[in-house]
Amino acid sequence: MANNWWEIKILCEPILEDMIFWRLEQFGCRGMAGEQRGNSWLITTYLDQESIQLLDLAALSLLLRQDALTLELPAPITKWSLIDEEDWSSSWKQYWEPQEIGDRFLIYPAWLTLPPDSDRVIVRLDPGAAFGTGTHPTTQLCLESLEIRITPNEPRQTLADIGCGSGILSIGAVLLGAERVYSVDIDPLAVRAAKSNRDLNQINPNQLSIHKGSVEIIPQLILEPVDGILCNILAEVILELIPQMTDLVKPKGWGIFSGILLEQAKPIADTLEAHGWIVATLWKRGEWCCFNVRRP
């Protein structure tokens, strides 16, 4: 891990939050958080110094400005500064509080004392440098979808999580009752964070296996097609991976796909249907959507 990090602060109109989160995610930012500042919204995020240069930050600032002007909104104010790793690892955590998601989940920062009693499924997380704290609409939509797919009345299921990030969806699935989850991510930092969070939630590695890679390594890990697939990554990548992901899921199986802007929904739906998927529901939150699909 890099010894220094860029801390990026963006002051914007509240309506721009989802768009800026999406842009920052594309840019590779880590540990994004937002808070209200008067009538505005302050977004804080981080990038390791080794992966980004000053010119890249200037380009990011320009993109954010262009996005706002396209929507005929005031341009956000973007500032950045260098901090060392110790400051980074602790400073972003001050913005993150426990969060209830859906009817069953409670996402809980690892450094806080657990509540004495809760009737919710508690997912303890320290995302480190990985994406996935439960604050983003796409993650929330996926967790809410999981609540419907994995219930006490359903038989125990095997799943694949493509682009697992911090492991939040995989861990949530296991805690809901999934029998086994196979998780992959191309980012070694995400793989490390997901394994750490698996241990934090006292989940056996045999029940949640985590590997560096993408959809192409799943066939090497599974003995038979899985019951369901999770994929919360960029829409452009989902489009490319749909054929391979389809082959992983057994007939009557299901999928949860998110990381998709509303304007990107149609090509995703068309591609899913072209590969034999049935779109059961399309859930929306702000500018984002989540596909709940099944195989015939």
MARZA-736462 format. One record per residue (C-alpha): y, z negated, x negated; residue in one letter. Coordinates in steps of 0.001 Angstrom, whole numbers, plus 524288, in hexadecimal, padded with zeros to 5 digits. Example, Ala and Ser with C-alpha at 12.3 -4.5 7.8 and 13.67 -1.06 7.14 Angstrom:
7EE6C7E1887CFF4A7FBDC7E41C7CA9AS
END
This chain:
800008000080000M80DB6802E97FB57A815C07F7B27F5B1N822087FB9E7FCF7N824F67FFFB80AC1W83005806CC811BBW834DD7FE9881D0FE83AC6807D482712I8437A802FC83215K8479180BC683D52I8519E807C58476FL850658105F85370C851AC811B886211E8463080A8D868A2P841C88172286F54I83F0B81D01861EBL83515812A485DF5E828B981A3C86164D82DAE826BE85B2AM8316281FA984EA2I8244B8187B84E20F81D87825A684F44W825DD82BA384491R8239B81FFD83B9AL814FD8206B83E04E814CE82ECD83A26Q81C6282B3A82DFCF811FB82151829FCG81992814D882C7EC812AB807A782D16R814AC7FB4F834FCG81EC88007483EA0M825E07F68A8472CA831457F6B985092G83ADD7EC97855B0E846D07ECA385E56Q8541B7EBB7857C3R85E8A7EAB886223G85E187F742869FAN856CD7FE5185F1CS849067FDF18597FW845E67FAF484B4DL83967800D6845C9I8342D7FC0D838BCT8296E802CF8312AT8241F8043182361Y81F8980EA1819D5L819A480C4A80C7DD8227F811208018FQ817E7819487FB21E8161D8220380701S8245782511809EBI830C68291B802D6Q83F1F8275980620L840148358880A5BL834DA83332813E2D83C28827BA819DAL8483F8301E81B4FA83FF883A6F82213A83A6B8301682B3EL8481B82BA282EABS84BDD839AF831B6L83FE983BAA83A5BL8430582F5E84214L850F28340D843C8R84C788417384860Q842C583B7A851FED84D958335A85826A8574883E8E858DCL84CF48471F85F4AT84C3683CF786A15L85B1D83C6386A71E85AFB82E2286617L862BD8275585B54P85C9E828F684DF4A855B581CC9848AEP85AA7815D383C93I8505A815AE831D5T850D580D0B825AEK846BE809FA81B41W844E4800E280FAES83A3F7FD97805D2L832CB7F0C2806DDI8274C7EBB47FEEBD819A27EA658044DE81A407DBC9806A5E826AC7DD2880EADD820D57E89D81626W814457E17F81985S81BA67D65A81FCFS8287D7DC19824ABS8233A7E56B82F0BW81AB67DABC834F1K8267F7D36B83A29Q828107DE0E84479Y81A4A7DD72849DEW8169F7D3FE854AAE809F27D22785C80P808F47DC6A86716Q801077DD4F87398E7FC0A7EB0D87634I7F57D7EF4B882AFG7EDBF7E55288A7CD7E5347E01787F98R7EAF27E163871F1F7F37B7D84E869FBL7F7797DE1885CDEI7F9EC7D2BB853AFY800097D2D484605P7F67A7CD4783C34A8005B7C40983620W8030D7BCBB842D7L7FB017B1588480AT7F2267B58C85314L7F57E7B0AC860C4P7ED4B7A4EF86503P7E81A7AC33870DAD7E9117BA14875C2S7E1207C1CE87F8BD7E44B7CE6387862R7DCE77D5AD86DC8V7E43B7D1DE86165I7E54A7DC59856E4V7EA587D63D84A55R7F1557DFCE8417EL7F7E97E10583470D7FA1D7EFAB833E0P7FECD7EF86825CDG802AB7FD7D8229BA7FB428036982E0AA8005E808AF83AE1F7FC79800FD846E8G8024C7F41584B72T801BE7F68C85A07G810627F86785B5BT80FE78072E85C92H80DC580D0A86A36P80265815668657FT7FADC809878608AT7FD9C8022A86D17Q7F8D580D8887563L7EC4580E4D86D7BC7E9957FFBB86EBBL7EBFA8003787D5DE7E2AF80BBF87E4FS7D8558042A876CCL7D9027F949880DEE7D435802F588B0BI7C9D48094688283R7C3AA7FCDB87D1CI7C10F7F2C28879FT7B6D37E8138899AP7B00F7F0DD8937CN7AE937FC4688A16E7A3137FD20880A4P7A6717FA7D8726ER7ABEF806C586C61Q7AD7480D3585F14T7BAA18131585B98L7C18181ACD85101A7CFB98181584D74D7D63B8237E84674I7E25981F3E83EFAG7E03D810B1840D3C7ECA280BFB839F7G7ECDA7FD2583A04S7E01D7FD18841BAG7E6977F7E684DFEI7DF61800F085775L7D2337FF4A850D5S7D3857F0888508EI7D80C7F05E85EACG7CC487F8788629CA7C2B37EF4785BD6V7C9137E33C861B0L7C8087E97B86F2EL7B96E7EB5A86D26G7B7047F83686603A7A9F27F78E85F0AE7AE5C7FF0D8530AR7BA848064E84E7AV7BB708102A84368Y7C969810C983E4CS7CF7E81A4E834A9V7DCE781CC082EE0D7E17F825C38240FI7EB2381B8981F05D7E4C3811EC81580P7EF1E807B8818DAL7EB34808A68271FA7DCD680735823ADV7DFE17FAFC81BD9R7E83E7F546826C3A7DE057F85783127A7D3497F1AC8294FK7DBEF7E5CD8272AS7DEE27E4FD835B9N7D0707E67D838F3R7CDAF7DA9483095D7D94A7D3608366BL7D3357D515843EEN7C5CE7D0E983EB8Q7BF417DDC98422FI7B2BE7E17C83B26N7B4137EDE8832D2P7A7747F2B88390BN7AE647F28A84621Q7BB067F8A884125L7B940801C583590S7C5A78070682F41I7C64D81280825E3H7D02D81B1D81EF2K7CFDE828C9824ABG7D13682FCB83199S7C8D58354D83C63V7C03D83CF0832F5E7B99C830BA82D98I7B60282AD683ACFI7A940832D283BEBP7A4E482C7282F39Q7A6CF81EFA8352AL7A0F482039842C9I792C1821CD846DFL7962C82844853D7E7A26E82C8F85B1CP7ABC3821A685EDCV7AF6C81D5986C9CD7BDFD81E4E86A65G7C83F822A3860B8I7D5B081D1585DA7L7E056825098573FC7EE6E820818564DN7F48C8299F84C56I7FDFF8351384C4AL7FC2C83F69856D1A7FBB284A5A84CCDE7F028843E484613V7E93E8410D852EFI7E9E584F818565BL7E30B852F4849A4E7D8938488184B0BL7D4D584A1785963I7C9548536485699P7C36784A0B84CA0Q7C5E783DFC854EEM7BF7B84468860AAT7B2D0845E285929D7B2948373F85658L7B25F832D286486V7A64F832EF86D29K7A63D8393787AC8P7ACF283056884C3K7B45D82A3B8796BG7C2EE827C987931W7CEE6828E48709BG7DC348228A86F41I7E65382B138687AF7F452826EE865CES7FF728288785C10G803E1833A4864DAI811A68366486993L812D183ADC877BBL8177D8482287337E80ADD849A286B68Q801E484624876C1A7FEFF853C987BCFK7F9268599586F52P7F10B84D3D86D9BI7EC0884E1F87BA9A7E92285CAF87A55D7E19385AA286DB0T7D9DB84F2C8731CL7D5FF856E087F37E7D274862B2876E7A7C89F85A0F86FBBH7C2718549D87C00G7CA2C8483387E24W7CEC9843FE88BA1I7DC3983D9588BE3V7DA5E831B089493A7E7F282BB689355T7F46E82DAF88BA5L7FBE782112889A3W80A418217E885DDK8137C817D587F8CR8210B81C3687BAAG81FD9828EF87419E81168826AF8712BW8049A829208781EC7F630825AC876F9C7EAD382E0C87B6CF7DEEE827978817CN7D465832028818DV7C5CF8333588399R7BAE583CBE880FBR7B3178425D88C64P
END
